[in-house]
Amino acid sequence: MKTSEAFWQAFDGLINKCEIVIDRPLGSVHPRYSNLIYPVSYGYLKGTKSMDGGGIDVCVGSRADRVLDAVICIVDLVKQDSEIKLLLGCTEAEKDAIDAFHNASDFMKGIRINRNREALQSRQR
């Protein structure tokens, strides 16, 4: 198995065994920055840990399948840390909105990594 597919499958395993907790539904205002509105539902995988001490972050889009087909890696210059966020069931428009959300200021920057579509399709069969 390629290293890249092992990466995605590791997250698939976590998603399948951990509860998804949504603590900021679509349209919620960021708790510290009132000008930032969440473009998709946002939460975390219960029982996991991320660099900030909280659970691994998830962005949940409108597709019913909740398939993981992208992640966004961010650097937060205020907190001086970085994180990965899993994009589950997001349409292309929602992924673009998540990119824009994480790049809206000079204090946070993100880059999206898409899962190889062929590998994803073979996994769904």
Rosetta constraint file for C-alpha pairs under 8 A:
AtomPair CA 1 CA 5 HARMONIC 6.72 0.50
AtomPair CA 1 CA 6 HARMONIC 6.64 0.50
AtomPair CA 2 CA 6 HARMONIC 6.33 0.50
AtomPair CA 3 CA 7 HARMONIC 6.30 0.50
AtomPair CA 4 CA 8 HARMONIC 6.64 0.50
AtomPair CA 5 CA 9 HARMONIC 6.09 0.50
AtomPair CA 5 CA 119 HARMONIC 7.41 0.50
AtomPair CA 6 CA 10 HARMONIC 6.04 0.50
AtomPair CA 7 CA 11 HARMONIC 6.71 0.50
AtomPair CA 8 CA 12 HARMONIC 6.22 0.50
AtomPair CA 8 CA 115 HARMONIC 7.51 0.50
AtomPair CA 9 CA 13 HARMONIC 6.18 0.50
AtomPair CA 10 CA 14 HARMONIC 6.57 0.50
AtomPair CA 11 CA 15 HARMONIC 6.11 0.50
AtomPair CA 12 CA 16 HARMONIC 6.12 0.50
AtomPair CA 12 CA 68 HARMONIC 7.12 0.50
AtomPair CA 13 CA 17 HARMONIC 6.32 0.50
AtomPair CA 14 CA 18 HARMONIC 5.76 0.50
AtomPair CA 14 CA 45 HARMONIC 7.94 0.50
AtomPair CA 15 CA 19 HARMONIC 7.42 0.50
AtomPair CA 15 CA 20 HARMONIC 7.62 0.50
AtomPair CA 15 CA 45 HARMONIC 7.12 0.50
AtomPair CA 18 CA 45 HARMONIC 5.75 0.50
AtomPair CA 18 CA 46 HARMONIC 5.79 0.50
AtomPair CA 18 CA 47 HARMONIC 6.78 0.50
AtomPair CA 18 CA 48 HARMONIC 7.94 0.50
AtomPair CA 19 CA 45 HARMONIC 5.75 0.50
AtomPair CA 19 CA 46 HARMONIC 5.33 0.50
AtomPair CA 20 CA 43 HARMONIC 7.07 0.50
AtomPair CA 20 CA 44 HARMONIC 5.90 0.50
AtomPair CA 20 CA 45 HARMONIC 4.83 0.50
AtomPair CA 20 CA 46 HARMONIC 6.22 0.50
AtomPair CA 20 CA 58 HARMONIC 7.85 0.50
AtomPair CA 21 CA 43 HARMONIC 5.40 0.50
AtomPair CA 21 CA 44 HARMONIC 5.43 0.50
AtomPair CA 21 CA 45 HARMONIC 6.21 0.50
AtomPair CA 21 CA 46 HARMONIC 6.40 0.50
AtomPair CA 22 CA 41 HARMONIC 6.55 0.50
AtomPair CA 22 CA 42 HARMONIC 5.59 0.50
AtomPair CA 22 CA 43 HARMONIC 4.15 0.50
AtomPair CA 22 CA 44 HARMONIC 6.68 0.50
AtomPair CA 23 CA 42 HARMONIC 6.43 0.50
AtomPair CA 23 CA 43 HARMONIC 5.15 0.50
AtomPair CA 23 CA 44 HARMONIC 7.96 0.50
AtomPair CA 24 CA 28 HARMONIC 5.74 0.50
AtomPair CA 24 CA 29 HARMONIC 7.99 0.50
AtomPair CA 24 CA 38 HARMONIC 7.46 0.50
AtomPair CA 24 CA 41 HARMONIC 5.91 0.50
AtomPair CA 24 CA 42 HARMONIC 5.06 0.50
AtomPair CA 24 CA 43 HARMONIC 6.21 0.50
AtomPair CA 25 CA 38 HARMONIC 7.44 0.50
AtomPair CA 25 CA 40 HARMONIC 6.96 0.50
AtomPair CA 25 CA 41 HARMONIC 4.25 0.50
AtomPair CA 25 CA 42 HARMONIC 6.07 0.50
AtomPair CA 26 CA 38 HARMONIC 5.62 0.50
AtomPair CA 26 CA 39 HARMONIC 5.78 0.50
AtomPair CA 26 CA 40 HARMONIC 4.46 0.50
AtomPair CA 26 CA 41 HARMONIC 4.20 0.50
AtomPair CA 26 CA 42 HARMONIC 7.22 0.50
AtomPair CA 27 CA 37 HARMONIC 5.64 0.50
AtomPair CA 27 CA 38 HARMONIC 5.12 0.50
AtomPair CA 27 CA 39 HARMONIC 6.05 0.50
AtomPair CA 27 CA 40 HARMONIC 7.05 0.50
AtomPair CA 27 CA 41 HARMONIC 7.68 0.50
AtomPair CA 28 CA 37 HARMONIC 5.62 0.50
AtomPair CA 28 CA 38 HARMONIC 5.44 0.50
AtomPair CA 29 CA 33 HARMONIC 7.48 0.50
AtomPair CA 29 CA 34 HARMONIC 5.76 0.50
AtomPair CA 29 CA 35 HARMONIC 7.36 0.50
AtomPair CA 29 CA 36 HARMONIC 5.95 0.50
AtomPair CA 29 CA 37 HARMONIC 4.62 0.50
AtomPair CA 29 CA 38 HARMONIC 6.38 0.50
AtomPair CA 30 CA 34 HARMONIC 5.81 0.50
AtomPair CA 30 CA 35 HARMONIC 7.63 0.50
AtomPair CA 30 CA 36 HARMONIC 5.52 0.50
AtomPair CA 30 CA 37 HARMONIC 6.08 0.50
AtomPair CA 30 CA 38 HARMONIC 6.98 0.50
AtomPair CA 36 CA 101 HARMONIC 7.29 0.50
AtomPair CA 38 CA 42 HARMONIC 7.29 0.50
AtomPair CA 38 CA 101 HARMONIC 7.54 0.50
AtomPair CA 39 CA 94 HARMONIC 7.02 0.50
AtomPair CA 39 CA 97 HARMONIC 6.19 0.50
AtomPair CA 39 CA 98 HARMONIC 6.53 0.50
AtomPair CA 39 CA 101 HARMONIC 7.56 0.50
AtomPair CA 40 CA 59 HARMONIC 6.27 0.50
AtomPair CA 40 CA 60 HARMONIC 5.99 0.50
AtomPair CA 40 CA 61 HARMONIC 5.49 0.50
AtomPair CA 40 CA 62 HARMONIC 7.77 0.50
AtomPair CA 40 CA 94 HARMONIC 6.98 0.50
AtomPair CA 40 CA 98 HARMONIC 7.62 0.50
AtomPair CA 41 CA 59 HARMONIC 5.83 0.50
AtomPair CA 41 CA 60 HARMONIC 5.16 0.50
AtomPair CA 41 CA 61 HARMONIC 6.61 0.50
AtomPair CA 42 CA 57 HARMONIC 7.37 0.50
AtomPair CA 42 CA 58 HARMONIC 5.80 0.50
AtomPair CA 42 CA 59 HARMONIC 4.67 0.50
AtomPair CA 42 CA 60 HARMONIC 6.18 0.50
AtomPair CA 43 CA 57 HARMONIC 5.70 0.50
AtomPair CA 43 CA 58 HARMONIC 5.28 0.50
AtomPair CA 43 CA 59 HARMONIC 6.60 0.50
AtomPair CA 44 CA 54 HARMONIC 7.98 0.50
AtomPair CA 44 CA 55 HARMONIC 5.22 0.50
AtomPair CA 44 CA 56 HARMONIC 5.20 0.50
AtomPair CA 44 CA 57 HARMONIC 4.22 0.50
AtomPair CA 44 CA 58 HARMONIC 5.09 0.50
AtomPair CA 45 CA 55 HARMONIC 5.57 0.50
AtomPair CA 45 CA 56 HARMONIC 5.45 0.50
AtomPair CA 45 CA 57 HARMONIC 6.59 0.50
AtomPair CA 45 CA 58 HARMONIC 7.02 0.50
AtomPair CA 46 CA 55 HARMONIC 6.12 0.50
AtomPair CA 46 CA 56 HARMONIC 7.96 0.50
AtomPair CA 47 CA 55 HARMONIC 6.66 0.50
AtomPair CA 48 CA 54 HARMONIC 7.51 0.50
AtomPair CA 48 CA 55 HARMONIC 4.71 0.50
AtomPair CA 48 CA 56 HARMONIC 5.83 0.50
AtomPair CA 49 CA 53 HARMONIC 5.68 0.50
AtomPair CA 49 CA 54 HARMONIC 5.36 0.50
AtomPair CA 49 CA 55 HARMONIC 4.35 0.50
AtomPair CA 49 CA 56 HARMONIC 5.66 0.50
AtomPair CA 50 CA 54 HARMONIC 5.51 0.50
AtomPair CA 50 CA 55 HARMONIC 5.37 0.50
AtomPair CA 50 CA 56 HARMONIC 4.99 0.50
AtomPair CA 50 CA 57 HARMONIC 7.72 0.50
AtomPair CA 50 CA 83 HARMONIC 7.01 0.50
AtomPair CA 51 CA 81 HARMONIC 7.45 0.50
AtomPair CA 51 CA 82 HARMONIC 7.01 0.50
AtomPair CA 51 CA 83 HARMONIC 6.18 0.50
AtomPair CA 52 CA 81 HARMONIC 7.59 0.50
AtomPair CA 52 CA 83 HARMONIC 7.64 0.50
AtomPair CA 56 CA 84 HARMONIC 7.43 0.50
AtomPair CA 56 CA 85 HARMONIC 6.84 0.50
AtomPair CA 56 CA 86 HARMONIC 7.84 0.50
AtomPair CA 57 CA 84 HARMONIC 7.03 0.50
AtomPair CA 57 CA 85 HARMONIC 4.81 0.50
AtomPair CA 57 CA 86 HARMONIC 6.26 0.50
AtomPair CA 58 CA 85 HARMONIC 5.37 0.50
AtomPair CA 58 CA 86 HARMONIC 4.62 0.50
AtomPair CA 58 CA 87 HARMONIC 5.95 0.50
AtomPair CA 58 CA 88 HARMONIC 6.95 0.50
AtomPair CA 59 CA 85 HARMONIC 6.89 0.50
AtomPair CA 59 CA 86 HARMONIC 6.05 0.50
AtomPair CA 59 CA 87 HARMONIC 4.87 0.50
AtomPair CA 59 CA 88 HARMONIC 6.06 0.50
AtomPair CA 59 CA 90 HARMONIC 7.89 0.50
AtomPair CA 60 CA 66 HARMONIC 7.07 0.50
AtomPair CA 60 CA 87 HARMONIC 6.15 0.50
AtomPair CA 60 CA 88 HARMONIC 4.88 0.50
AtomPair CA 60 CA 89 HARMONIC 5.95 0.50
AtomPair CA 60 CA 90 HARMONIC 6.39 0.50
AtomPair CA 61 CA 66 HARMONIC 7.45 0.50
AtomPair CA 61 CA 87 HARMONIC 7.50 0.50
AtomPair CA 61 CA 88 HARMONIC 6.18 0.50
AtomPair CA 61 CA 89 HARMONIC 4.90 0.50
AtomPair CA 61 CA 90 HARMONIC 4.02 0.50
AtomPair CA 61 CA 91 HARMONIC 6.71 0.50
AtomPair CA 61 CA 94 HARMONIC 6.60 0.50
AtomPair CA 62 CA 89 HARMONIC 6.26 0.50
AtomPair CA 62 CA 90 HARMONIC 6.09 0.50
AtomPair CA 62 CA 91 HARMONIC 7.10 0.50
AtomPair CA 63 CA 89 HARMONIC 4.65 0.50
AtomPair CA 63 CA 90 HARMONIC 5.98 0.50
AtomPair CA 63 CA 91 HARMONIC 6.74 0.50
AtomPair CA 64 CA 89 HARMONIC 6.48 0.50
AtomPair CA 65 CA 89 HARMONIC 5.72 0.50
AtomPair CA 66 CA 88 HARMONIC 4.67 0.50
AtomPair CA 66 CA 89 HARMONIC 3.69 0.50
AtomPair CA 66 CA 90 HARMONIC 7.45 0.50
AtomPair CA 67 CA 88 HARMONIC 5.19 0.50
AtomPair CA 67 CA 89 HARMONIC 5.02 0.50
AtomPair CA 68 CA 86 HARMONIC 6.82 0.50
AtomPair CA 68 CA 87 HARMONIC 5.82 0.50
AtomPair CA 68 CA 88 HARMONIC 4.59 0.50
AtomPair CA 68 CA 89 HARMONIC 6.55 0.50
AtomPair CA 68 CA 115 HARMONIC 7.96 0.50
AtomPair CA 69 CA 87 HARMONIC 6.69 0.50
AtomPair CA 69 CA 88 HARMONIC 6.85 0.50
AtomPair CA 69 CA 89 HARMONIC 7.74 0.50
AtomPair CA 69 CA 114 HARMONIC 5.95 0.50
AtomPair CA 69 CA 115 HARMONIC 4.90 0.50
AtomPair CA 69 CA 116 HARMONIC 7.89 0.50
AtomPair CA 69 CA 117 HARMONIC 7.92 0.50
AtomPair CA 69 CA 120 HARMONIC 7.31 0.50
AtomPair CA 70 CA 86 HARMONIC 6.55 0.50
AtomPair CA 70 CA 87 HARMONIC 5.34 0.50
AtomPair CA 70 CA 88 HARMONIC 7.56 0.50
AtomPair CA 70 CA 112 HARMONIC 6.76 0.50
AtomPair CA 70 CA 113 HARMONIC 5.52 0.50
AtomPair CA 70 CA 114 HARMONIC 4.24 0.50
AtomPair CA 70 CA 115 HARMONIC 5.42 0.50
AtomPair CA 71 CA 84 HARMONIC 6.63 0.50
AtomPair CA 71 CA 85 HARMONIC 5.51 0.50
AtomPair CA 71 CA 86 HARMONIC 4.63 0.50
AtomPair CA 71 CA 87 HARMONIC 5.42 0.50
AtomPair CA 71 CA 112 HARMONIC 5.71 0.50
AtomPair CA 71 CA 113 HARMONIC 5.38 0.50
AtomPair CA 71 CA 114 HARMONIC 6.61 0.50
AtomPair CA 72 CA 84 HARMONIC 5.74 0.50
AtomPair CA 72 CA 85 HARMONIC 5.24 0.50
AtomPair CA 72 CA 86 HARMONIC 6.70 0.50
AtomPair CA 72 CA 87 HARMONIC 7.42 0.50
AtomPair CA 72 CA 99 HARMONIC 7.63 0.50
AtomPair CA 72 CA 110 HARMONIC 6.18 0.50
AtomPair CA 72 CA 111 HARMONIC 5.43 0.50
AtomPair CA 72 CA 112 HARMONIC 4.22 0.50
AtomPair CA 72 CA 113 HARMONIC 6.13 0.50
AtomPair CA 73 CA 82 HARMONIC 7.22 0.50
AtomPair CA 73 CA 83 HARMONIC 5.83 0.50
AtomPair CA 73 CA 84 HARMONIC 4.48 0.50
AtomPair CA 73 CA 85 HARMONIC 6.43 0.50
AtomPair CA 73 CA 110 HARMONIC 5.36 0.50
AtomPair CA 73 CA 111 HARMONIC 5.41 0.50
AtomPair CA 73 CA 112 HARMONIC 6.40 0.50
AtomPair CA 73 CA 113 HARMONIC 7.79 0.50
AtomPair CA 74 CA 82 HARMONIC 5.42 0.50
AtomPair CA 74 CA 83 HARMONIC 5.43 0.50
AtomPair CA 74 CA 84 HARMONIC 6.33 0.50
AtomPair CA 74 CA 85 HARMONIC 7.97 0.50
AtomPair CA 74 CA 102 HARMONIC 7.27 0.50
AtomPair CA 74 CA 108 HARMONIC 6.87 0.50
AtomPair CA 74 CA 109 HARMONIC 5.50 0.50
AtomPair CA 74 CA 110 HARMONIC 4.02 0.50
AtomPair CA 74 CA 111 HARMONIC 6.51 0.50
AtomPair CA 75 CA 80 HARMONIC 7.32 0.50
AtomPair CA 75 CA 81 HARMONIC 5.88 0.50
AtomPair CA 75 CA 82 HARMONIC 4.26 0.50
AtomPair CA 75 CA 83 HARMONIC 6.69 0.50
AtomPair CA 75 CA 108 HARMONIC 5.68 0.50
AtomPair CA 75 CA 109 HARMONIC 5.47 0.50
AtomPair CA 75 CA 110 HARMONIC 6.35 0.50
AtomPair CA 76 CA 80 HARMONIC 5.49 0.50
AtomPair CA 76 CA 81 HARMONIC 5.43 0.50
AtomPair CA 76 CA 82 HARMONIC 5.91 0.50
AtomPair CA 76 CA 107 HARMONIC 6.05 0.50
AtomPair CA 76 CA 108 HARMONIC 4.52 0.50
AtomPair CA 76 CA 109 HARMONIC 6.78 0.50
AtomPair CA 77 CA 81 HARMONIC 6.86 0.50
AtomPair CA 77 CA 107 HARMONIC 5.06 0.50
AtomPair CA 77 CA 108 HARMONIC 5.92 0.50
AtomPair CA 78 CA 107 HARMONIC 6.08 0.50
AtomPair CA 78 CA 108 HARMONIC 7.76 0.50
AtomPair CA 87 CA 95 HARMONIC 7.56 0.50
AtomPair CA 90 CA 94 HARMONIC 5.56 0.50
AtomPair CA 90 CA 95 HARMONIC 6.03 0.50
AtomPair CA 91 CA 95 HARMONIC 6.22 0.50
AtomPair CA 92 CA 96 HARMONIC 6.22 0.50
AtomPair CA 93 CA 97 HARMONIC 6.23 0.50
AtomPair CA 94 CA 98 HARMONIC 6.17 0.50
AtomPair CA 95 CA 99 HARMONIC 6.23 0.50
AtomPair CA 96 CA 100 HARMONIC 6.25 0.50
AtomPair CA 97 CA 101 HARMONIC 6.07 0.50
AtomPair CA 98 CA 102 HARMONIC 6.29 0.50
AtomPair CA 99 CA 103 HARMONIC 6.24 0.50
AtomPair CA 99 CA 110 HARMONIC 6.71 0.50
AtomPair CA 99 CA 111 HARMONIC 7.12 0.50
AtomPair CA 99 CA 112 HARMONIC 6.99 0.50
AtomPair CA 100 CA 104 HARMONIC 5.79 0.50
AtomPair CA 102 CA 108 HARMONIC 6.18 0.50
AtomPair CA 102 CA 109 HARMONIC 5.78 0.50
AtomPair CA 102 CA 110 HARMONIC 5.60 0.50
AtomPair CA 103 CA 108 HARMONIC 5.98 0.50
AtomPair CA 103 CA 109 HARMONIC 4.79 0.50
AtomPair CA 103 CA 110 HARMONIC 6.03 0.50
AtomPair CA 104 CA 108 HARMONIC 7.50 0.50
AtomPair CA 104 CA 109 HARMONIC 7.95 0.50
AtomPair CA 105 CA 109 HARMONIC 7.65 0.50
AtomPair CA 115 CA 119 HARMONIC 7.78 0.50
AtomPair CA 115 CA 120 HARMONIC 6.99 0.50
AtomPair CA 116 CA 120 HARMONIC 6.29 0.50
AtomPair CA 117 CA 121 HARMONIC 6.06 0.50
AtomPair CA 118 CA 122 HARMONIC 6.24 0.50
AtomPair CA 119 CA 123 HARMONIC 6.23 0.50
AtomPair CA 120 CA 124 HARMONIC 6.40 0.50
AtomPair CA 121 CA 125 HARMONIC 6.59 0.50
